Amino acid sequence: MQTTERHPTHSVVFGYVLWIFGIFGAHRFYFGKSLSGLLYLCTLGLLGIGWLVDLVLIPSMEREASRTYTTGPFDYNVAWVLCTFLGAFGIHRFYLGKIFTGALYLFTGGLFGLGIIYDWLTLNEQVHNANCESHGWK
């Protein structure tokens, strides 16, 4: 029987911290579930019911994210913290080596806030792509 070693890319603990704000979909965005994150944002966590159900689903969301996304020099947790708290300054983009768009965010308030929303929808893919490039994969 052959086993594959799993390298976690996302943190269950961080997921539970975000779950506290999950009524707005934060934990779902973090685990790469952008569409349901938007749904939670618009419906207040499916009127709180979906938010409560997610309390038991977070470990499986972490496992799925770890199977989907690649580990590497760019840490998903660091990118999410930087985007969440310093996104308007483009610090998360500088972290990922995107100097031009980082500077653009710095001088435009994260492209007037819209860029930050875009990054919440695509940040996992951005980190995944940066990690793949660091491994020499395309």
Secondary structure, 3 states (H helix, E strand, C coil): CCCCCCCCCCCHHHHHHHHCCHHHCHHHHHCCCHHHHHHHHHHHHHHCHHHHHHHHHHHHHHHHHHHHCCCCCCCHHHHHHHHHHHHHHCHHHHHCCCHHHHHHHHHHHHHHCHHHHHHHHHHHHHHHHHHHHHCCCC
